Amino acid sequence: MSEIKIDPASTTRTIIALTNPKSSTNVGGAMRAAGCYDAQKVVYSGERFNRSVRLAADTQKVHEIVPLDHHEDLLSALEPGMKLVCVDLIEGAIPLPNFEHPDNAMYLFGPEDNTIKQSVINQADAVVYIPTIGCMNLAASVNVVLYDRLAKSQQHQPDNELIKKSRDKNNRIKVKSLKYKNEKN
């Protein structure tokens, strides 16, 4: 894979907060998502991750460019002017497809085997859920939310330059012709 670089000119700030994650695989997957979607930081609470093998799934070594910090209280990582968006299966939450992302947000995810504390939910600017049948893996949830943020923004590049910068060094394939063309009628 090519090297991930965080965009220093970005005018938005995104922090991923993980509540007591239980596996290094999920934290590594969240780190990779942070690198792919230009998040500036990943923070986590609890001790389970500290006891596991750190960053087993961080195959692109995102931890070298995106800080990964432990906080006893994840709300202490919330930066001034940033909105707190809790993501979990919480009654009364907004379905992700209906959610308008703030420019600057800390997305706080619940653990796979529990949930976000009511005291944190009460302080949130928004509470969002991913409308799936059953609950998703923590790293998958981070990817879906960050993709939704990107898809709803104007920050994606519609040309081949991003593909050329992002793809694996062994990938030089090009589309020659299409049976289905995505054309607006």
Contact map, one row per residue, 1 for C-alpha under 8 A:
11100000000000000000000000000000000000000000000000000000000100000000000000000000000000000000000000000000000000000000000000000000000000000000000000000000000000000000011110000000000000000
11110000000000000000000000000000000000000000000000000000000000000000000000000000000000000000000000000000000000000000000000000000000000000000000000000000000000000000111110000000000000000
11111000000000000000000000000000000000000000000000000000000100000000000000000000000000000000000000000000000000000000000000000000000000000000000000000000000000000000010000000000000000000
01111100000000000000000000000000001100000000000000000000000101000000000000000000000000000000000000000000000000000000000000000000000000000000000000000000000000000000010000000000000000000
00111110000000000000000000000000001000000000000000000000000000001000000000000000000000000000000000000000000000000000000000000000000000000000000000000000000000000000000000000000000000000
00011111000000000000000000000000001001110000000000000000000000001100000000000000000000000000000000000000000000000000000000000000000000000000000000000000000000000000000000000000000000000
00001111110000000000000000000000000001000000000000000000000000000000000000000000000000000000000000000000000000000000000000000000000000000000000000000000000000000000000000000000000000000
00000111110000000000000000000000000000000000000000000000000000000000000000000000000000000000000000000000000000000000000000000000000000000000000000000000000000000000000000000000000000000
00000011111000000000000000000000000000000000000000000000000000000000000000000000000000000000000000000000000000000000000000000000000000000000000000000000000000000000000000000000000000000
00000011111110000000000000000000000000000000000000000000000000000000000000000000000000000000000000000000000000000000000000000000000000000000000000000000000000000000000000000000000000000
00000000111110000000000000000000000000000000000000000000000000000000000000000000000000000000000000000000000000000000000000000000000000000000000000000000000000000000000000000000000000000
00000000011111000000000000000000000000000000000000000000000000000000000000000000000000000000000000000011000000000000000000000000000000000000000000000000000000000000000000000000000000000
00000000011111100000000000000000000000110000000000000000000000000000000000000000010000000000000000000011100000000000000000000000000000000000000000000000000000000000000000000000000000000
00000000000111110000000000000000000001111000000000000000000000000000000000000000000000000000000000000001111000000000000000000000000000000000000000000000000000000000000000000000000000000
00000000000011111000000000000000000000111110000000000000000000000000000000000000000000000000000000000000111000000000000000000000000000000000000000000000000000000000000000000000000000000
00000000000001111100000000000100010000101110000000000000000000000000000000000000000000000000000000000000011110000000000000000000000000000000010000000000000000000000000000000000000000000
00000000000000111110000000000000000000000111000000000000000000000000000001000000000000000000000000000000011110000000000000000000000000000000000000000000000000000000000000000000000000000
00000000000000011111100000000000000000000111100000000000000000000000000000000000000000000000000000000000000111100000000000000000000000000000000000000000000000000000000000000000000000000
00000000000000001111100000000000000000000001110000000000000000000000000001000000000000000000000000000000000111100001000000000000000000000000000000000000000000000000000000000000000000000
00000000000000000111110000000000000000000001111110000000000000000000000000000000000000000000000000000000000001100000000000000000000000000000000000000000000000000000000000000000000000000
00000000000000000111111101100000000000000001110110000000000000000000000000000000000000000000000000000000000000110000000000000000000000000000000000000000000000000000000000000000000000000
00000000000000000001111101000000000000000000000110000000000000000000000000000000000000000000000000000000000000110000000000000000000000000000000000000000000000000000000000000000000000000
00000000000000000000111111100000000000000000000110010000000000000000000000000000000000000000000000000000000000000000000000000000000000000000000000000000000000000000000000000000000000000
00000000000000000000111111110000000000000000000010011111100000000000000000000000000000000000000000000000000000000000000000000000000000000000000000000000000000000000000000000000000000000
00000000000000000000001111111000000000000000000000000011110000000000000000000000000000000000000000000000000000000000000000000000000000000000000000000000000000000000000000000000000000000
00000000000000000000111111111100000000000000000000000000100000000000000000000000000000000000000000000000000000000000000000000000000000001110000000000000000000000000000000000000000000000
00000000000000000000101111111110000000000000000010000010100000000000000000000000000000000000000000000000000000000000000000000000000000000010000000000000000000000000000000000000000000000
00000000000000000000000111111111000000000000000000000111111000000000000000000000000000000000000000000000000000000000000000000000000000000010000000000000000000000000000000000000000000000
00000000000000000000000011111111100000000000000000000000110000000000000000000000000000000000000000000000000000000000000000000000000000000011000000000000000000000000000000000000000000000
00000000000000010000000001111111110000000100000000000000000000000000000000000000000000000000000000000000000000000000000000000000000000000111011000000000000000000000000000000000000000000
00000000000000000000000000111111111000000100000000000000010001100100000000000000000000000000000000000000000000000000000000000000000000000000000000000000000000000000000000000000000000000
00000000000000000000000000011111111100000000000000000000111111000000000000000000000000000000000000000000000000000000000000000000000000000000000000000000000000000000000000000000000000000
00000000000000000000000000001111111110000000000000000000000000000000000000000000000000000000000000000000000000000000000000000000000000000010011001000000000000000000000000000000000000000
00000000000000010000000000000111111111111100000000000000000001000100000000000000000000000000000000000000000000000000000000000000000000000000000000000000000000000000000000000000000000000
00011100000000000000000000000011111111100000000000000000000001000100000000000000000000000000000000000000000000000000000000000000000000000000000000000000000000000000000000000000000000000
00010000000000000000000000000001111111100000000000000000000000000000000000000000000000000000000000000000000000000000000000000000000000000000000000000000000000000000000000000000000000000
00000000000000000000000000000000111111100000000000000000000000000000000000000000000000000000000000000000000000000000000000000000000000000000000001100100000000000000000000000000000000000
00000110000001000000000000000000011111110000000000000000000000000000000000000000000000000000000000000000000000000000000000000000000000000000000000000000000000000000000000000000000000000
00000100000011110000000000000000011111111100000000000000000000000100000000000000000000000000000000000000000000000000000000000000000000000000000000000000000000000000000000000000000000000
00000100000011100000000000000000010001111100000000000000000000000110000000000000000000000000000000000000000000000000000000000000000000000000000000000000000000000000000000000000000000000
00000000000001110000000000000000010000111110000000000000000000000111100000000000000000000000000000000000000000000000000000000000000000000000000000000000000000000000000000000000000000000
00000000000000111100000000000110010000111111000000000000000000000111100000000000000000000000000000000000000000000000000000000000000000000000000000000000000000000000000000000000000000000
00000000000000111100000000000000000000001111100000000000000000000001111001001000000000000000000000000000000000000000000000000000000000000000000000000000000000000000000000000000000000000
00000000000000001111100000000000000000000111110000000000000000000001111001000000000000000000000000000000000000000000000000000000000000000000000000000000000000000000000000000000000000000
00000000000000000111100000000000000000000011111000000000000000000000011111000000000000000000000000000000000000000000000000000000000000000000000000000000000000000000000000000000000000000
00000000000000000011100000000000000000000001111110000000000000000000011100000000000000000000000000000000000000000000000000000000000000000000000000000000000000000000000000000000000000000
00000000000000000001000000000000000000000000111111100000000000000000000000000000000000000000000000000000000000000000000000000000000000000000000000000000000000000000000000000000000000000
00000000000000000001111000000000000000000000011111110000000000000000000000000000000000000000000000000000000000000000000000000000000000000000000000000000000000000000000000000000000000000
00000000000000000001111100100000000000000000011111111100000000000000000000000000000000000000000000000000000000000000000000000000000000000000000000000000000000000000000000000000000000000
00000000000000000000000000000000000000000000001111111100000000000000000000000000000000000000000000000000000000000000000000000000000000000000000000000000000000000000000000000000000000000
00000000000000000000000000000000000000000000001111111000000000000000000000000000000000000000000000000000000000000000000000000000000000000000000000000000000000000000000000000000000000000
00000000000000000000001100000000000000000000000111111100000000000000000000000000000000000000000000000000000000000000000000000000000000000000000000000000000000000000000000000000000000000
00000000000000000000000100000000000000000000000011111111000000000000000000000000000000000000000000000000000000000000000000000000000000000000000000000000000000000000000000000000000000000
00000000000000000000000100010000000000000000000011011111000000000000000000000000000000000000000000000000000000000000000000000000000000000000000000000000000000000000000000000000000000000
00000000000000000000000110110000000000000000000000001111110000000000000000000000000000000000000000000000000000000000000000000000000000000000000000000000000000000000000000000000000000000
00000000000000000000000110010000000000000000000000001111111000000000000000000000000000000000000000000000000000000000000000000000000000000000000000000000000000000000000000000000000000000
00000000000000000000000111111001000000000000000000000011111000000000000000000000000000000000000000000000000000000000000000000000000000000000000000000000000000000000000000000000000000000
00000000000000000000000010011011000000000000000000000011111111100000000000000000000000000000000000000000000000000000000000000000000000000000000000000000000000000000000000000000000000000
00000000000000000000000000010001000000000000000000000001111111000000000000000000000000000000000000000000000000000000000000000000000000000000000000000000000000000000000000000000000000000
10110000000000000000000000000001000000000000000000000000011111000000000000000000000000000000000000000000000000000000000000000000000000000000000000000000000000000000000000000000000000000
00000000000000000000000000000001000000000000000000000000011111111000000000000000000000000000000000000000000000000000000000000000000000000000000000000000000000000000000000000000000000000
00010000000000000000000000000011011000000000000000000000011111111100000000000000000000000000000000000000000000000000000000000000000000000000000000000000000000000000000000000000000000000
00000000000000000000000000000010000000000000000000000000010011111111000000000000000000000000000000000000000000000000000000000000000000000000000000000000000000000000000000000000000000000
00000000000000000000000000000000000000000000000000000000000011111110000000000000000000000000000000000000000000000000000000000000000000000000000000000000000000000000000000000000000000000
00001100000000000000000000000000000000000000000000000000000011111110000000000000000000000000000000000000000000000000000000000000000000000000000000000000000000000000000000000000000000000
00000100000000000000000000000010011000111100000000000000000001111111000000000000000000000000000000000000000000000000000000000000000000000000000000000000000000000000000000000000000000000
00000000000000000000000000000000000000011100000000000000000000111111100000000000000000000000000000000000000000000000000000000000000000000000000000000000000000000000000000000000000000000
00000000000000000000000000000000000000001111000000000000000000100111110000000000000000000000000000000000000000000000000000000000000000000000000000000000000000000000000000000000000000000
00000000000000000000000000000000000000001111000000000000000000000011111000000000000000000000000000000000000000000000000000000000000000000000000000000000000000000000000000000000000000000
00000000000000000000000000000000000000000011110000000000000000000001111100000000000000000000000000000000000000000000000000000000000000000000000000000000000000000000000000000000000000000
00000000000000000000000000000000000000000011110000000000000000000000111111011000000000000000000000000000000000000000000000000000000000000000000000000000000000000000000000000000000000000
00000000000000000000000000000000000000000000110000000000000000000000011111000000000000000000000000000000000000000000000000000000000000000000000000000000000000000000000000000000000000000
00000000000000000000000000000000000000000000100000000000000000000000001111111000000000000000000000000000000000000000000000000000000000000000000000000000000000000000000000000000000000000
00000000000000001010000000000000000000000011100000000000000000000000001111111100000000000000000000000000000000000000000000000000000000000000000000000000000000000000000000000000000000000
00000000000000000000000000000000000000000000000000000000000000000000000011111100000000000000000000000000000000000000000100000000000000000000000000000000000000000000000000000000000000000
00000000000000000000000000000000000000000000000000000000000000000000001011111100000000000000000000000000000000000000000000000000000000000000000000000000000000000000000000000000000000000
00000000000000000000000000000000000000000010000000000000000000000000001011111110000000000000000000000000000000000000000000000000000000000000000000000000000000000000000000000000000000000
00000000000000000000000000000000000000000000000000000000000000000000000001111111011100000000000000000000010000000000000000000000000000000000000000000000000000000000000000000000000000000
00000000000000000000000000000000000000000000000000000000000000000000000000001111110000000000000000000000000000000000000000000000000000000000000000000000000000000000000000000000000000000
00000000000000000000000000000000000000000000000000000000000000000000000000000111110000000000000000000000000000000000000000000000000000000000000000000000000000000000000000000000000000000
00000000000000000000000000000000000000000000000000000000000000000000000000000011111000000000000000000001000000000000000000000000000000000000000000000000000000000000000000000000000000000
00000000000010000000000000000000000000000000000000000000000000000000000000000111111100000000000000000001110000000000000000000000000000000000000000000000000000000000000000000000000000000
00000000000000000000000000000000000000000000000000000000000000000000000000000100111110000000000000000101110000000000000000011000000000000000000000000000000000000000000000000000000000000
00000000000000000000000000000000000000000000000000000000000000000000000000000100011111000000000000000000111100000000000000111100000000000000000000000000000000000000000000000000000000000
00000000000000000000000000000000000000000000000000000000000000000000000000000000001111100000000000000000111100000000000000011111000000000000000000000000000000000000000000000000000000000
00000000000000000000000000000000000000000000000000000000000000000000000000000000000111110000000000000000001111000001000010010111000000000000000000000000000000000000000000000000000000000
00000000000000000000000000000000000000000000000000000000000000000000000000000000000011111000000000000000001111000000000000000011110000000000000000000000000000000000000000000000000000000
00000000000000000000000000000000000000000000000000000000000000000000000000000000000001111100000000000000000011000011000000000011110000000000000000000000000000000000000000000000000000000
00000000000000000000000000000000000000000000000000000000000000000000000000000000000000111110100000000000000000000000000000000001110000100000000000000000000000000000000000000000000000000
00000000000000000000000000000000000000000000000000000000000000000000000000000000000000011111100000000000000000000000000000000011100000000000000000000000000000000000000000000000000000000
00000000000000000000000000000000000000000000000000000000000000000000000000000000000000001111100000000000000000000000000000000000000000000000000000000000000000000000000000000000000000000
00000000000000000000000000000000000000000000000000000000000000000000000000000000000000000111110000000000000000000000000000000000000000000000000000000000000000000000000000000000000000000
00000000000000000000000000000000000000000000000000000000000000000000000000000000000000001111111000000000000000000000000000000111100000000000000000000000000000000000000000000000000000000
00000000000000000000000000000000000000000000000000000000000000000000000000000000000000000001111101100000000000000000000000000111100000000000000000000000000000000000000000000000000000000
00000000000000000000000000000000000000000000000000000000000000000000000000000000000000000000111111100000000000000000000000000001111000000000000000000000000000000000000000000000000000000
00000000000000000000000000000000000000000000000000000000000000000000000000000000000000000000011111100000000000000000000000000001111000000000000010010000000000000000000000000000000000000
00000000000000000000000000000000000000000000000000000000000000000000000000000000000000000000001111100000000000000000000000000000000000000000000000010000000000000000000000000000000000000
00000000000000000000000000000000000000000000000000000000000000000000000000000000000000000000011111110000000000000000000000000000000000000000000000000000000000000000000000000000000000000
00000000000000000000000000000000000000000000000000000000000000000000000000000000000000000000011111111000000000000000000000000001000000000000000000000000000000000000000000000000000000000
00000000000000000000000000000000000000000000000000000000000000000000000000000000000000000000000001111100000000000000000000000000000000000000000000000001000000000000000000000000000000000
00000000000000000000000000000000000000000000000000000000000000000000000000000000000000000000000000111110100000000000000000000000000000000000000000001000000000000000000000000000000000000
00000000000000000000000000000000000000000000000000000000000000000000000000000000001000000000000000011111100000000000000000000000000000000000000000000000000000000000000000000000000000000
00000000000110000000000000000000000000000000000000000000000000000000000000000000000000000000000000001111100000000000000000000000000000000000000000000000000000000000000000000000000000000
00000000000111000000000000000000000000000000000000000000000000000000000000000000111000000000000000000111110000000000000000000000000000000000000000000000000000000000000000000000000000000
00000000000011100000000000000000000000000000000000000000000000000000000000000000011110000000000000001111111000000000000000000000000000000000000000000000000000000000000000000000000000000
00000000000001111000000000000000000000000000000000000000000000000000000000000100011110000000000000000001111100000000000000000000000000000000000000000000000000000000000000000000000000000
00000000000001111000000000000000000000000000000000000000000000000000000000000000000111100000000000000000111110000000000000000000000000000000000000000000000000000000000000000000000000000
00000000000000011110000000000000000000000000000000000000000000000000000000000000000111100000000000000000011111000000000000000000000000000000000000000000000000000000000000000000000000000
00000000000000011110000000000000000000000000000000000000000000000000000000000000000001110000000000000000001111100001000000000000000000000100010000000000000000000000000000000000000000000
00000000000000000111000000000000000000000000000000000000000000000000000000000000000001110000000000000000000111110111000000000000000000000100000000000000000000000000000000000000000000000
00000000000000000111110000000000000000000000000000000000000000000000000000000000000000000000000000000000000011111111000000000000000000000100000000000000000000000000000000000000000000000
00000000000000000000110000000000000000000000000000000000000000000000000000000000000000000000000000000000000001111110000000000000000000011100000000000000000000000000000000000000000000000
00000000000000000000000000000000000000000000000000000000000000000000000000000000000000000000000000000000000000111110000000000000000000000000000000000000000000000000000000000000000000000
00000000000000000000000000000000000000000000000000000000000000000000000000000000000000000000000000000000000001111111000000000000000000000000000000000000000000000000000000000000000000000
00000000000000000000000000000000000000000000000000000000000000000000000000000000000000010000000000000000000001111111100000000000000000000000000000000000000000000000000000000000000000000
00000000000000000010000000000000000000000000000000000000000000000000000000000000000001010000000000000000000011100111110110000000000000000000000000000000000000000000000000000000000000000
00000000000000000000000000000000000000000000000000000000000000000000000000000000000000000000000000000000000000000011111110000000000000000000000000000000000000000000000000000000000000000
00000000000000000000000000000000000000000000000000000000000000000000000000000000000000000000000000000000000000000001111111000000000000000000000000000000000000000000000000000000000000000
00000000000000000000000000000000000000000000000000000000000000000000000000000000000000000000000000000000000000000000111111100000000000000000000000000000000000000000000000000000000000000
00000000000000000000000000000000000000000000000000000000000000000000000000100000000000000000000000000000000000000001111111110000000000000000000000000000000000000000000000000000000000000
00000000000000000000000000000000000000000000000000000000000000000000000000000000000001000000000000000000000000000001111111110010000000000000000000000000000000000000000000000000000000000
00000000000000000000000000000000000000000000000000000000000000000000000000000000000000000000000000000000000000000000011111110000000000000000000000000000000000000000000000000000000000000
00000000000000000000000000000000000000000000000000000000000000000000000000000000000100000000000000000000000000000000001111111000000000000000000000000000000000000000000000000000000000000
00000000000000000000000000000000000000000000000000000000000000000000000000000000001111000000000000000000000000000000000111111110000000000000000000000000000000000000000000000000000000000
00000000000000000000000000000000000000000000000000000000000000000000000000000000001110000000000000000000000000000000000000111110000000000000000000000000000000000000000000000000000000000
00000000000000000000000000000000000000000000000000000000000000000000000000000000000111000000110000000000000000000000000000011111000000000000000000000000000000000000000000000000000000000
00000000000000000000000000000000000000000000000000000000000000000000000000000000000011110100110000000000000000000000000010011111100000000000000000000000000000000000000000000000000000000
00000000000000000000000000000000000000000000000000000000000000000000000000000000000011111100111100100000000000000000000000000111110000000000000000000000000000000000000000000000000000000
00000000000000000000000000000000000000000000000000000000000000000000000000000000000000111100111100000000000000000000000000000011111000000000000000000000000000000000000000000000000000000
00000000000000000000000000000000000000000000000000000000000000000000000000000000000000111000001100000000000000000000000000000001111100000000100010000000000000000000000000000000000000000
00000000000000000000000000000000000000000000000000000000000000000000000000000000000000000000001100000000000000000000000000000000111110000000000000000000000000000000000000000000000000000
00000000000000000000000000000000000000000000000000000000000000000000000000000000000000000000000000000000000000000000000000000000011111110000000000000000000000000000000000000000000000000
00000000000000000000000000000000000000000000000000000000000000000000000000000000000000000000000000000000000000000000000000000000001111100000000000000000000000000000000000000000000000000
00000000000000000000000000000000000000000000000000000000000000000000000000000000000000000000000000000000000000000000000000000000000111110000000000000000000000000000000000000000000000000
00000000000000000000000000000000000000000000000000000000000000000000000000000000000000001000000000000000000000000000000000000000000111111000000000000000000000000000000000000000000000000
00000000000000000000000000000000000000000000000000000000000000000000000000000000000000000000000000000000000000010000000000000000000101111101100000000000000000000000000000000000000000000
00000000000000000000000001000000000000000000000000000000000000000000000000000000000000000000000000000000000000010000000000000000000000111111100000000000000000000000000000000000000000000
00000000000000000000000001000100000000000000000000000000000000000000000000000000000000000000000000000000000011110000000000000000000000011111110000000000000000000000000000000000000000000
00000000000000000000000001111100100000000000000000000000000000000000000000000000000000000000000000000000000000000000000000000000000000001111111000000000000000000000000000000000000000000
00000000000000000000000000001100000000000000000000000000000000000000000000000000000000000000000000000000000000000000000000000000000000011111111100000000000000000000000000000000000000000
00000000000000000000000000000000000000000000000000000000000000000000000000000000000000000000000000000000000000000000000000000000010000011111111110000000000000000000000000000000000000000
00000000000000010000000000000100100000000000000000000000000000000000000000000000000000000000000000000000000010000000000000000000000000000111111111000000000000000000000000000000000000000
00000000000000000000000000000100100000000000000000000000000000000000000000000000000000000000000000000000000000000000000000000000000000000011111111100000000000000000000000000000000000000
00000000000000000000000000000000000000000000000000000000000000000000000000000000000000000000000000000000000000000000000000000000000000000001111111110000000000000000000000000000000000000
00000000000000000000000000000000000000000000000000000000000000000000000000000000000000000000000100000000000000000000000000000000010000000000111111111000000000000000000000000000000000000
00000000000000000000000000000000100010000000000000000000000000000000000000000000000000000000000000000000000000000000000000000000000000000000011111111100000000000000000000000000000000000
00000000000000000000000000000000000010000000000000000000000000000000000000000000000000000000000000000000000000000000000000000000000000000000001111111110000000000000000000000000000000000
00000000000000000000000000000000000000000000000000000000000000000000000000000000000000000000000110000000000000000000000000000000000000000000000111111111000000000000000000000000000000000
00000000000000000000000000000000000000000000000000000000000000000000000000000000000000000000000000001000000000000000000000000000000000000000000011111111100000000000000000000000000000000
00000000000000000000000000000000000010000000000000000000000000000000000000000000000000000000000000000000000000000000000000000000000000000000000001111111111100000000000000000000000000000
00000000000000000000000000000000000000000000000000000000000000000000000000000000000000000000000000000000000000000000000000000000000000000000000000111111110100000000000000000000000000000
00000000000000000000000000000000000000000000000000000000000000000000000000000000000000000000000000010000000000000000000000000000000000000000000000011111110000000000000000000000000000000
00000000000000000000000000000000000000000000000000000000000000000000000000000000000000000000000000000000000000000000000000000000000000000000000000001111111100000000000000000000000000000
00000000000000000000000000000000000000000000000000000000000000000000000000000000000000000000000000000000000000000000000000000000000000000000000000000111111100000000000000000000000000000
00000000000000000000000000000000000000000000000000000000000000000000000000000000000000000000000000000000000000000000000000000000000000000000000000000100111110000000000000000000000000000
00000000000000000000000000000000000000000000000000000000000000000000000000000000000000000000000000000000000000000000000000000000000000000000000000000110111111000000000000000000000000000
00000000000000000000000000000000000000000000000000000000000000000000000000000000000000000000000000000000000000000000000000000000000000000000000000000000001111111100000000000000000000000
00000000000000000000000000000000000000000000000000000000000000000000000000000000000000000000000000000000000000000000000000000000000000000000000000000000000111110000000000000000000000000
00000000000000000000000000000000000000000000000000000000000000000000000000000000000000000000000000000000000000000000000000000000000000000000000000000000000011111110000000000000000000000
00000000000000000000000000000000000000000000000000000000000000000000000000000000000000000000000000000000000000000000000000000000000000000000000000000000000011111111000000000000000000000
00000000000000000000000000000000000000000000000000000000000000000000000000000000000000000000000000000000000000000000000000000000000000000000000000000000000010111111100000000000000000000
00000000000000000000000000000000000000000000000000000000000000000000000000000000000000000000000000000000000000000000000000000000000000000000000000000000000010111111110000000000000000000
00000000000000000000000000000000000000000000000000000000000000000000000000000000000000000000000000000000000000000000000000000000000000000000000000000000000000111111111000000000000000000
00000000000000000000000000000000000000000000000000000000000000000000000000000000000000000000000000000000000000000000000000000000000000000000000000000000000000011111111000000000000000000
01000000000000000000000000000000000000000000000000000000000000000000000000000000000000000000000000000000000000000000000000000000000000000000000000000000000000001111111000000000000000000
11110000000000000000000000000000000000000000000000000000000000000000000000000000000000000000000000000000000000000000000000000000000000000000000000000000000000000111111100000000000000000
11000000000000000000000000000000000000000000000000000000000000000000000000000000000000000000000000000000000000000000000000000000000000000000000000000000000000000011111110100000000000000
11000000000000000000000000000000000000000000000000000000000000000000000000000000000000000000000000000000000000000000000000000000000000000000000000000000000000000000011111100000000000000
11000000000000000000000000000000000000000000000000000000000000000000000000000000000000000000000000000000000000000000000000000000000000000000000000000000000000000000001111110000000000000
00000000000000000000000000000000000000000000000000000000000000000000000000000000000000000000000000000000000000000000000000000000000000000000000000000000000000000000000111110000000000000
00000000000000000000000000000000000000000000000000000000000000000000000000000000000000000000000000000000000000000000000000000000000000000000000000000000000000000000001111111000000000000
00000000000000000000000000000000000000000000000000000000000000000000000000000000000000000000000000000000000000000000000000000000000000000000000000000000000000000000000011111100000000000
00000000000000000000000000000000000000000000000000000000000000000000000000000000000000000000000000000000000000000000000000000000000000000000000000000000000000000000000000111110000000000
00000000000000000000000000000000000000000000000000000000000000000000000000000000000000000000000000000000000000000000000000000000000000000000000000000000000000000000000000011111000000000
00000000000000000000000000000000000000000000000000000000000000000000000000000000000000000000000000000000000000000000000000000000000000000000000000000000000000000000000000001111110000000
00000000000000000000000000000000000000000000000000000000000000000000000000000000000000000000000000000000000000000000000000000000000000000000000000000000000000000000000000000111110000000
00000000000000000000000000000000000000000000000000000000000000000000000000000000000000000000000000000000000000000000000000000000000000000000000000000000000000000000000000000011111000000
00000000000000000000000000000000000000000000000000000000000000000000000000000000000000000000000000000000000000000000000000000000000000000000000000000000000000000000000000000011111110000
00000000000000000000000000000000000000000000000000000000000000000000000000000000000000000000000000000000000000000000000000000000000000000000000000000000000000000000000000000000111110000
00000000000000000000000000000000000000000000000000000000000000000000000000000000000000000000000000000000000000000000000000000000000000000000000000000000000000000000000000000000011111000
00000000000000000000000000000000000000000000000000000000000000000000000000000000000000000000000000000000000000000000000000000000000000000000000000000000000000000000000000000000011111100
00000000000000000000000000000000000000000000000000000000000000000000000000000000000000000000000000000000000000000000000000000000000000000000000000000000000000000000000000000000000111110
00000000000000000000000000000000000000000000000000000000000000000000000000000000000000000000000000000000000000000000000000000000000000000000000000000000000000000000000000000000000011111
00000000000000000000000000000000000000000000000000000000000000000000000000000000000000000000000000000000000000000000000000000000000000000000000000000000000000000000000000000000000001111
00000000000000000000000000000000000000000000000000000000000000000000000000000000000000000000000000000000000000000000000000000000000000000000000000000000000000000000000000000000000000111
